[in-house]
């Protein structure tokens, strides 16, 4: 929430500026425009959030220096128009500048102890150098993401607060430390996937890398850029002795089964087949929504998939609400018993109840298992 003097100033400004229809602007309009401007800056990949403001991305510092050193202007309107059509020249379009930026990136790798052999790679043209530069930037981004993943256990309360925003469909929440977090309404589906990714990073037992566990893109602030693409699950978490496929949706009515029933089963079945061949690890599906429709639950309770050769596969997909997952997540950390084996045990218990219950009763039994798990952790 904005400080009171700031909020009052915005409200006074909103009342003093009228739209063409004579109505005053909403206070939120000013924040929306400011947010859009920040986003445009961050979309360049050169700027990131820093506290309540912005800062330059450290890995791009030399590139930014070279970029801002160019102060020339087009000689004529025609030249300006051609530049607009073709795109402005970048420092790395020049051989010497490209080599300087490459040398800086290589030095960053050495400082961080990340191995990279540039020997044998051509550097004859700016295009050759660009290929190497993108490889190095990818390595640095992966290292940054691994460092980010290691920090998540320390901010589990913030992660739970993001879950609360998605559950309540609110946009903003002020944390106990005074920091304000936000889930933009139009980006709630992306934030839903993102917060589950962060939750399992916090549990900190992954056998795969954090960037291998997510299928959505993130920006330099590790915030989601859209949802995971189709033809695959939202999230894939591999642990030492099992694999968890997580699918999320904000759909809550009877359309839920139509939209999610077939894709979720197909994605889990594909991973079951893959891991049977690769490692033999069992694969579980975890379907999370704010509300589980009984038709969806029944589809997962039956849990059957037929391959193209009519081979019958049994799938272990457990549907739970985000509120239920949040309760378990918070109990793990509040009790100091953060162990992914407890998640697997919960899935096993819920799965064992499938044969003797139809969907409505199975959902109630799942809720009971979740509550018992939470109670046992907190006792």
Sine and cosine of phi, psi and omega as CSV:
sin_phi,cos_phi,sin_psi,cos_psi,sin_omega,cos_omega
0.00,0.00,0.62,-0.78,-0.01,-1.00
-0.93,0.36,0.54,-0.84,0.12,-0.99
-0.84,0.54,0.52,-0.86,-0.11,-0.99
-0.83,0.55,-0.74,0.67,0.00,-1.00
-0.87,0.50,-0.64,0.77,0.01,-1.00
-0.90,0.43,-0.69,0.72,-0.02,-1.00
-0.90,0.44,-0.67,0.75,-0.01,-1.00
-0.91,0.41,-0.61,0.79,0.02,-1.00
-0.91,0.41,-0.66,0.75,0.04,-1.00
-0.90,0.43,-0.67,0.75,0.01,-1.00
-0.89,0.46,-0.66,0.75,0.02,-1.00
-0.91,0.42,-0.64,0.76,0.02,-1.00
-0.91,0.42,-0.66,0.75,-0.01,-1.00
-0.88,0.48,-0.61,0.79,-0.01,-1.00
-0.95,0.32,-0.46,0.89,-0.10,-0.99
-1.00,0.07,-0.25,0.97,-0.02,-1.00
-0.92,-0.39,0.86,-0.51,-0.07,-1.00
-0.96,-0.27,0.58,-0.82,0.11,-0.99
-0.96,0.26,0.21,-0.98,0.00,-1.00
-0.82,0.57,-0.49,0.87,0.00,-1.00
-0.99,0.11,0.07,1.00,0.04,-1.00
1.00,-0.01,-0.13,0.99,0.00,-1.00
-0.99,0.11,0.57,-0.82,0.04,-1.00
-0.96,0.28,0.39,-0.92,0.07,-1.00
-0.96,0.28,0.46,-0.89,0.12,-0.99
-0.97,0.24,0.55,-0.83,0.00,-1.00
-0.84,0.54,-0.62,0.79,-0.05,-1.00
-0.89,0.46,-0.38,0.92,-0.01,-1.00
-0.84,0.54,-0.66,0.76,-0.03,-1.00
-0.91,0.42,-0.67,0.75,0.03,-1.00
-0.92,0.40,-0.60,0.80,0.00,-1.00
-0.90,0.44,-0.68,0.73,0.02,-1.00
-0.91,0.42,-0.66,0.75,0.03,-1.00
-0.90,0.44,-0.66,0.75,0.01,-1.00
-0.89,0.45,-0.66,0.75,0.02,-1.00
-0.88,0.47,-0.66,0.75,0.02,-1.00
-0.90,0.44,-0.66,0.75,0.06,-1.00
-0.88,0.48,-0.67,0.75,-0.03,-1.00
-0.91,0.42,-0.63,0.78,0.03,-1.00
-0.88,0.48,-0.67,0.74,0.01,-1.00
-0.90,0.44,-0.71,0.70,-0.04,-1.00
-0.94,0.34,-0.43,0.90,0.01,-1.00
-0.91,0.42,-0.34,0.94,0.03,-1.00
-0.94,0.34,-0.33,0.95,-0.08,-1.00
0.99,0.15,0.05,1.00,-0.04,-1.00
-0.97,-0.23,-0.20,0.98,-0.12,-0.99
-0.78,-0.63,0.61,-0.79,0.03,-1.00
-0.68,-0.73,0.28,-0.96,0.04,-1.00
-0.94,0.33,0.54,-0.84,0.06,-1.00
-0.53,-0.85,0.97,-0.25,-0.09,-1.00
0.87,0.50,-0.83,-0.56,0.03,-1.00
-1.00,-0.07,0.04,1.00,-0.04,-1.00
-0.82,-0.58,-0.51,-0.86,-0.04,-1.00
-0.79,-0.62,0.39,-0.92,0.11,-0.99
-0.57,-0.82,0.29,-0.96,0.05,-1.00
-0.97,0.22,0.57,-0.82,0.06,-1.00
-0.93,0.36,0.86,-0.52,-0.11,-0.99
-0.84,0.54,-0.63,0.77,-0.05,-1.00
-0.91,0.42,-0.33,0.94,-0.05,-1.00
-0.97,-0.25,0.25,0.97,-0.18,-0.98
-0.88,0.48,-0.73,0.68,-0.02,-1.00
-0.91,0.41,-0.65,0.76,0.05,-1.00
-0.85,0.52,-0.68,0.74,-0.01,-1.00
-0.91,0.42,-0.66,0.75,0.04,-1.00
-0.86,0.51,-0.71,0.70,0.01,-1.00
-0.91,0.41,-0.60,0.80,-0.03,-1.00
-0.92,0.39,-0.70,0.71,-0.05,-1.00
-0.97,0.22,-0.28,0.96,0.02,-1.00
-0.96,0.29,-0.34,0.94,0.00,-1.00
-0.99,0.13,0.96,-0.29,-0.07,-1.00
-0.91,-0.41,0.14,0.99,-0.01,-1.00
-0.92,0.39,0.46,-0.89,0.03,-1.00
-0.86,-0.51,0.46,-0.89,0.02,-1.00
-0.84,0.54,0.58,-0.82,-0.06,-1.00
-0.95,0.30,-0.40,0.92,-0.04,-1.00
-0.46,-0.89,0.18,-0.98,0.05,-1.00
-0.88,0.48,-0.60,0.80,0.02,-1.00
-0.90,0.45,-0.70,0.71,0.02,-1.00
-0.89,0.45,-0.62,0.79,0.04,-1.00
-0.89,0.45,-0.67,0.74,0.00,-1.00
-0.90,0.43,-0.67,0.74,0.01,-1.00
-0.90,0.45,-0.64,0.77,0.04,-1.00
-0.89,0.46,-0.66,0.75,0.03,-1.00
-0.88,0.48,-0.64,0.77,-0.04,-1.00
-0.95,0.30,-0.64,0.77,-0.08,-1.00
-1.00,0.01,-0.31,0.95,-0.10,-1.00
1.00,-0.05,0.61,-0.80,-0.04,-1.00
-0.94,0.35,0.50,-0.87,0.06,-1.00
-0.95,0.32,0.59,-0.81,0.04,-1.00
-0.96,-0.29,0.40,-0.91,0.01,-1.00
-0.83,0.56,-0.58,0.81,-0.06,-1.00
-0.97,0.23,0.00,1.00,0.16,-0.99
-0.97,0.24,-0.27,0.96,0.02,-1.00
-0.99,-0.13,0.71,-0.71,-0.09,-1.00
-0.85,0.53,-0.75,0.66,-0.06,-1.00
-0.90,0.43,-0.70,0.72,0.01,-1.00
-0.92,0.40,-0.62,0.78,0.01,-1.00
-0.89,0.46,-0.66,0.75,0.03,-1.00
-0.91,0.41,-0.61,0.79,0.02,-1.00
-0.90,0.43,-0.69,0.72,0.03,-1.00
-0.90,0.43,-0.64,0.77,0.03,-1.00
-0.89,0.46,-0.70,0.72,0.01,-1.00
-0.88,0.48,-0.62,0.78,0.03,-1.00
-0.91,0.43,-0.68,0.74,0.01,-1.00
-0.91,0.42,-0.64,0.77,0.04,-1.00
-0.89,0.45,-0.61,0.79,0.04,-1.00
-0.91,0.42,-0.63,0.78,0.05,-1.00
-0.89,0.47,-0.65,0.76,0.05,-1.00
-0.88,0.48,-0.70,0.71,-0.01,-1.00
-0.89,0.46,-0.67,0.74,0.00,-1.00
-0.87,0.49,-0.55,0.84,-0.04,-1.00
-1.00,-0.09,0.06,1.00,0.07,-1.00
0.94,0.35,0.49,0.87,0.00,-1.00
-0.99,-0.14,0.88,-0.47,-0.05,-1.00
-0.94,0.33,0.63,-0.77,0.07,-1.00
-0.32,-0.95,0.81,-0.58,-0.03,-1.00
-0.96,-0.28,0.93,-0.37,0.01,-1.00
-1.00,0.02,-0.12,0.99,-0.02,-1.00
-0.88,0.47,0.69,-0.72,0.02,-1.00
1.00,0.09,-0.16,0.99,0.03,-1.00
-1.00,0.01,0.77,-0.63,-0.04,-1.00
-0.92,0.38,0.64,-0.77,0.06,-1.00
-0.75,-0.66,0.55,0.84,-0.10,-1.00
-0.97,0.24,-0.47,0.88,-0.06,-1.00
-0.74,-0.67,0.33,-0.95,0.10,-1.00
-0.83,0.56,-0.55,0.84,0.02,-1.00
-0.91,0.40,-0.64,0.77,0.06,-1.00
-0.89,0.47,-0.70,0.71,-0.03,-1.00
-0.91,0.42,-0.60,0.80,-0.01,-1.00
-0.87,0.49,-0.63,0.78,0.02,-1.00
-0.87,0.50,-0.72,0.69,0.01,-1.00
-0.91,0.41,-0.67,0.75,-0.02,-1.00
-0.87,0.50,-0.68,0.73,0.01,-1.00
-0.91,0.42,-0.58,0.81,0.05,-1.00
-0.89,0.45,-0.69,0.73,0.00,-1.00
-0.92,0.38,-0.69,0.73,0.02,-1.00
-0.87,0.49,-0.58,0.81,0.04,-1.00
-0.91,0.41,-0.65,0.76,0.03,-1.00
-0.90,0.43,-0.67,0.74,0.03,-1.00
-0.91,0.42,-0.64,0.76,0.02,-1.00
-0.90,0.44,-0.65,0.76,0.03,-1.00
-0.90,0.43,-0.66,0.75,0.03,-1.00
-0.90,0.44,-0.66,0.75,0.04,-1.00
-0.89,0.45,-0.64,0.77,-0.01,-1.00
-0.93,0.36,-0.60,0.80,0.06,-1.00
-0.91,0.42,-0.62,0.79,0.06,-1.00
-0.91,0.42,-0.64,0.76,0.06,-1.00
-0.88,0.48,-0.69,0.73,0.00,-1.00
-0.87,0.50,-0.64,0.77,-0.03,-1.00
-0.92,0.40,-0.34,0.94,-0.03,-1.00
-1.00,0.06,-0.21,0.98,-0.20,-0.98
-0.93,0.37,-0.55,0.84,0.01,-1.00
-0.87,0.49,-0.52,0.85,-0.03,-1.00
-0.97,0.25,-0.26,0.97,-0.05,-1.00
-0.86,-0.50,0.56,0.83,-0.06,-1.00
-0.88,0.47,-0.51,0.86,0.02,-1.00
-0.92,0.39,-0.59,0.81,0.07,-1.00
-0.90,0.43,-0.66,0.75,0.03,-1.00
-0.87,0.50,-0.70,0.71,0.03,-1.00
-0.89,0.45,-0.56,0.83,0.02,-1.00
-0.92,0.39,-0.61,0.79,0.08,-1.00
-0.90,0.44,-0.64,0.77,0.06,-1.00
-0.86,0.51,-0.67,0.74,0.00,-1.00
-0.87,0.49,-0.65,0.76,0.02,-1.00
-0.89,0.46,-0.64,0.77,0.00,-1.00
-0.94,0.33,-0.58,0.81,0.03,-1.00
-0.92,0.40,-0.71,0.71,-0.09,-1.00
-1.00,0.04,-0.14,0.99,-0.05,-1.00
0.88,0.47,0.42,0.91,0.12,-0.99
-1.00,0.06,0.34,-0.94,-0.06,-1.00
-1.00,-0.05,-0.59,0.81,-0.14,-0.99
-0.71,-0.70,0.44,-0.90,0.08,-1.00
-0.48,-0.88,0.66,-0.75,0.06,-1.00
-0.99,-0.12,0.82,-0.57,-0.01,-1.00
-0.98,0.20,0.17,-0.99,-0.04,-1.00
-0.90,0.44,-0.42,0.91,0.01,-1.00
-1.00,0.05,0.10,0.99,0.02,-1.00
1.00,-0.02,-0.15,0.99,0.01,-1.00
-0.96,0.27,0.63,-0.78,0.03,-1.00
-0.97,-0.25,0.76,-0.65,0.06,-1.00
-0.93,-0.37,0.37,-0.93,-0.10,-0.99
-0.58,-0.82,0.62,-0.79,0.19,-0.98
-0.88,-0.48,0.98,-0.19,0.02,-1.00
-0.83,0.56,0.73,-0.68,-0.12,-0.99
-0.82,0.57,-0.69,0.73,-0.03,-1.00
-0.94,0.33,-0.28,0.96,-0.06,-1.00
-0.94,-0.33,0.24,0.97,-0.04,-1.00
-0.84,0.55,-0.67,0.74,0.03,-1.00
-0.86,0.51,-0.65,0.76,0.02,-1.00
-0.92,0.39,-0.66,0.75,0.01,-1.00
-0.92,0.38,-0.49,0.87,0.05,-1.00
-0.88,0.47,-0.76,0.66,0.04,-1.00
-0.89,0.45,-0.69,0.73,-0.06,-1.00
-0.88,0.47,-0.67,0.74,-0.07,-1.00
-0.95,0.32,-0.52,0.86,0.08,-1.00
-0.94,0.33,-0.60,0.80,0.10,-1.00
-0.86,0.51,-0.74,0.67,0.00,-1.00
-0.89,0.46,-0.60,0.80,-0.02,-1.00
-0.87,0.49,-0.70,0.71,-0.02,-1.00
-0.98,0.21,-0.41,0.91,0.18,-0.98
-0.90,0.44,-0.62,0.78,0.00,-1.00
-0.91,0.40,-0.61,0.80,0.03,-1.00
-0.90,0.43,-0.46,0.89,0.29,-0.96
0.88,0.47,0.79,0.62,0.06,-1.00
-0.73,-0.68,0.29,0.96,-0.13,-0.99
-0.93,0.36,0.66,-0.75,0.14,-0.99
-1.00,-0.04,-0.38,0.92,0.10,-0.99
-0.99,-0.14,0.20,-0.98,-0.05,-1.00
-0.98,0.21,0.40,-0.92,-0.02,-1.00
-0.86,0.50,-0.57,0.82,0.00,-1.00
-0.98,0.20,-0.23,0.97,0.12,-0.99
-1.00,0.05,-0.34,0.94,-0.05,-1.00
-0.99,0.15,-0.39,0.92,-0.02,-1.00
-0.95,-0.30,0.49,-0.87,0.07,-1.00
-0.91,-0.42,-0.06,1.00,0.10,-0.99
-1.00,-0.04,0.35,-0.93,0.02,-1.00
-1.00,0.03,0.44,-0.90,0.08,-1.00
-0.80,-0.60,0.36,-0.93,0.05,-1.00
-1.00,-0.09,-0.13,-0.99,-0.06,-1.00
-0.93,0.36,-0.22,0.98,0.11,-0.99
-1.00,-0.09,0.14,0.99,-0.01,-1.00
0.92,0.40,0.37,0.93,0.08,-1.00
-1.00,-0.03,0.45,-0.89,-0.09,-1.00
-0.95,0.32,0.61,-0.79,0.11,-0.99
-0.89,-0.45,1.00,0.08,-0.04,-1.00
0.99,0.14,0.11,-0.99,0.00,-1.00
-1.00,-0.02,0.16,-0.99,0.06,-1.00
-0.89,0.45,0.61,-0.79,0.02,-1.00
-0.93,0.35,0.24,-0.97,-0.01,-1.00
-0.95,0.32,-0.05,-1.00,0.02,-1.00
0.88,0.47,0.54,0.84,0.06,-1.00
0.00,-1.00,0.28,-0.96,0.00,-1.00
-0.94,0.33,0.26,-0.96,0.04,-1.00
-0.94,0.34,-0.72,0.70,-0.11,-0.99
-0.63,-0.78,0.62,-0.79,0.04,-1.00
-0.77,-0.64,0.93,-0.35,-0.01,-1.00
-0.94,-0.33,0.90,-0.44,0.05,-1.00
-0.98,-0.21,0.78,-0.63,0.04,-1.00
-0.91,-0.42,0.00,-1.00,-0.08,-1.00
-0.87,0.49,-0.61,0.79,-0.11,-0.99
-0.81,-0.59,0.14,0.99,0.10,-0.99
-0.30,-0.95,0.18,-0.98,0.00,-1.00
-0.82,-0.57,0.66,-0.75,0.00,-1.00
-0.86,-0.51,0.86,-0.51,0.07,-1.00
-0.98,-0.18,0.87,-0.49,-0.06,-1.00
-0.94,-0.34,0.78,-0.62,0.07,-1.00
-0.82,-0.57,0.68,-0.73,-0.02,-1.00
-0.79,-0.62,0.40,-0.92,0.08,-1.00
-0.40,-0.91,0.52,-0.86,0.13,-0.99
-1.00,-0.09,-0.09,1.00,0.08,-1.00
-0.91,0.41,0.72,-0.69,-0.09,-1.00
-0.77,-0.63,-0.13,0.99,-0.05,-1.00
-0.98,-0.18,-0.29,-0.96,-0.07,-1.00
-0.92,0.40,-0.25,0.97,0.08,-1.00
-0.94,0.34,-0.24,0.97,-0.06,-1.00
-0.86,0.51,-0.70,0.72,-0.04,-1.00
-0.92,0.40,-0.66,0.75,0.00,-1.00
-0.90,0.43,-0.63,0.78,-0.06,-1.00
-0.99,0.17,-0.50,0.86,-0.17,-0.99
-0.89,-0.46,-0.42,0.91,-0.12,-0.99
-0.84,0.54,-0.80,0.60,-0.03,-1.00
-0.95,0.30,-0.76,0.65,-0.03,-1.00
-0.87,0.50,-0.67,0.74,-0.04,-1.00
-0.90,0.44,-0.71,0.70,0.01,-1.00
-0.89,0.45,-0.66,0.75,0.00,-1.00
-0.90,0.45,-0.70,0.72,0.00,-1.00
-0.89,0.46,-0.70,0.72,0.01,-1.00
-0.91,0.42,-0.68,0.74,0.00,-1.00
-0.87,0.49,-0.65,0.76,0.03,-1.00
-0.88,0.48,-0.66,0.75,0.00,-1.00
-0.95,0.31,-0.57,0.82,0.07,-1.00
-0.86,0.51,-0.74,0.67,-0.01,-1.00
-0.89,0.45,-0.67,0.75,-0.02,-1.00
-0.89,0.46,-0.76,0.65,-0.08,-1.00
-0.97,0.25,-0.44,0.90,0.11,-0.99
-0.88,0.48,-0.62,0.79,-0.02,-1.00
-0.98,0.19,-0.59,0.81,-0.11,-0.99
-0.99,0.11,-0.76,0.65,-0.16,-0.99
-0.66,-0.75,-0.22,0.98,-0.04,-1.00
0.98,0.22,0.11,0.99,0.00,-1.00
-0.93,0.37,0.67,-0.74,0.09,-1.00
-0.93,0.36,0.54,-0.84,-0.04,-1.00
-0.89,-0.46,0.78,-0.62,0.06,-1.00
-0.92,-0.40,0.53,-0.85,0.13,-0.99
-0.95,-0.31,0.66,-0.75,0.07,-1.00
-0.82,-0.57,0.92,-0.40,-0.02,-1.00
-0.97,-0.24,0.83,-0.55,-0.11,-0.99
-0.81,-0.58,0.77,-0.64,0.06,-1.00
-0.55,-0.83,0.26,-0.97,0.08,-1.00
-0.92,0.38,-0.54,0.84,0.07,-1.00
-0.64,-0.77,0.73,-0.69,0.02,-1.00
-0.99,-0.13,0.91,-0.42,0.07,-1.00
-0.95,0.32,0.61,-0.79,-0.06,-1.00
-0.90,0.43,-0.50,0.86,0.05,-1.00
-0.92,0.40,-0.62,0.79,0.07,-1.00
-0.91,0.41,-0.72,0.69,0.00,-1.00
-0.86,0.50,-0.63,0.78,-0.01,-1.00
-0.91,0.41,-0.64,0.77,0.04,-1.00
-0.87,0.49,-0.69,0.73,0.00,-1.00
-0.97,0.23,-0.47,0.88,0.04,-1.00
-0.90,0.43,-0.69,0.72,0.05,-1.00
-0.90,0.43,-0.70,0.71,0.19,-0.98
0.85,0.52,0.69,0.73,-0.02,-1.00
-0.89,-0.45,0.62,-0.78,0.09,-1.00
-0.64,-0.77,0.69,-0.72,0.05,-1.00
-0.95,-0.31,0.74,-0.67,0.02,-1.00
-0.98,0.22,0.05,-1.00,0.03,-1.00
-0.89,0.46,-0.35,0.93,0.02,-1.00
-0.98,-0.19,0.30,0.95,0.03,-1.00
0.91,0.42,0.39,0.92,0.12,-0.99
-0.98,0.20,0.76,-0.65,-0.06,-1.00
-1.00,0.06,0.78,-0.63,0.02,-1.00
-0.87,-0.49,0.69,-0.72,0.10,-0.99
-0.99,-0.10,0.80,-0.60,-0.06,-1.00
-0.93,-0.36,0.68,-0.73,0.05,-1.00
-0.98,-0.20,1.00,-0.04,0.01,-1.00
-0.86,-0.51,0.86,-0.52,-0.05,-1.00
-0.95,-0.32,0.85,-0.53,0.06,-1.00
-1.00,-0.05,0.81,-0.59,0.09,-1.00
-0.68,-0.74,0.33,-0.94,0.03,-1.00
-0.99,0.12,0.37,-0.93,0.05,-1.00
-0.89,0.45,-0.58,0.81,0.03,-1.00
-0.88,0.47,-0.64,0.77,0.02,-1.00
-0.92,0.39,-0.69,0.73,0.03,-1.00
-0.89,0.46,-0.66,0.75,0.01,-1.00
-0.86,0.51,-0.67,0.74,0.01,-1.00
-0.87,0.49,-0.70,0.72,0.01,-1.00
-0.92,0.39,-0.71,0.71,0.00,-1.00
-0.85,0.53,-0.75,0.66,-0.01,-1.00
-0.91,0.42,-0.63,0.78,-0.01,-1.00
-0.91,0.41,-0.60,0.80,0.04,-1.00
-0.85,0.53,-0.72,0.69,-0.06,-1.00
-0.98,0.17,-0.63,0.78,0.00,-1.00
-0.90,0.44,-0.52,0.85,-0.02,-1.00
-1.00,0.02,-0.20,0.98,-0.06,-1.00
0.96,0.27,0.29,0.96,-0.01,-1.00
-0.93,-0.37,0.85,0.52,-0.05,-1.00
-0.99,0.16,0.99,-0.16,-0.07,-1.00
-0.59,-0.81,0.87,-0.49,-0.04,-1.00
-0.91,0.42,-0.32,0.95,0.05,-1.00
-0.88,0.47,-0.49,0.87,0.04,-1.00
-0.94,0.35,-0.55,0.83,0.09,-1.00
-0.90,0.43,-0.70,0.71,0.01,-1.00
-0.89,0.45,-0.66,0.75,0.02,-1.00
-0.88,0.48,-0.65,0.76,0.04,-1.00
-0.88,0.47,-0.70,0.72,0.02,-1.00
-0.88,0.47,-0.66,0.75,0.02,-1.00
-0.89,0.45,-0.70,0.72,0.00,-1.00
-0.88,0.47,-0.71,0.71,-0.01,-1.00
-0.90,0.43,-0.64,0.77,-0.01,-1.00
-0.92,0.40,-0.56,0.83,-0.03,-1.00
-0.92,0.38,-0.28,0.96,-0.04,-1.00
-1.00,0.01,-0.09,1.00,-0.09,-1.00
-0.88,0.47,-0.70,0.71,-0.13,-0.99
-0.91,0.42,-0.43,0.90,-0.14,-0.99
-0.96,-0.27,0.11,0.99,-0.04,-1.00
-0.65,-0.76,0.63,-0.78,0.18,-0.98
-0.99,0.12,0.13,-0.99,-0.21,-0.98
-0.79,0.62,-0.78,0.62,-0.04,-1.00
-0.86,0.51,-0.67,0.74,0.00,-1.00
-0.94,0.35,-0.60,0.80,0.01,-1.00
-0.89,0.46,-0.66,0.75,0.05,-1.00
-0.87,0.49,-0.66,0.75,0.02,-1.00
-0.91,0.41,-0.64,0.77,0.02,-1.00
-0.91,0.42,-0.64,0.77,0.05,-1.00
-0.87,0.49,-0.69,0.72,0.03,-1.00
-0.87,0.50,-0.62,0.78,0.02,-1.00
-0.92,0.40,-0.66,0.75,0.02,-1.00
-0.89,0.46,-0.69,0.73,0.02,-1.00
-0.87,0.49,-0.72,0.70,-0.04,-1.00
-0.91,0.42,-0.65,0.76,0.03,-1.00
-0.90,0.43,-0.64,0.77,0.02,-1.00
-0.88,0.48,-0.72,0.70,0.01,-1.00
-0.89,0.46,-0.72,0.69,-0.01,-1.00
-0.87,0.49,-0.67,0.74,-0.01,-1.00
-0.91,0.41,-0.60,0.80,0.02,-1.00
-0.92,0.39,-0.62,0.79,-0.12,-0.99
-1.00,-0.05,-0.07,1.00,-0.06,-1.00
-0.95,0.31,0.00,0.00,0.00,0.00
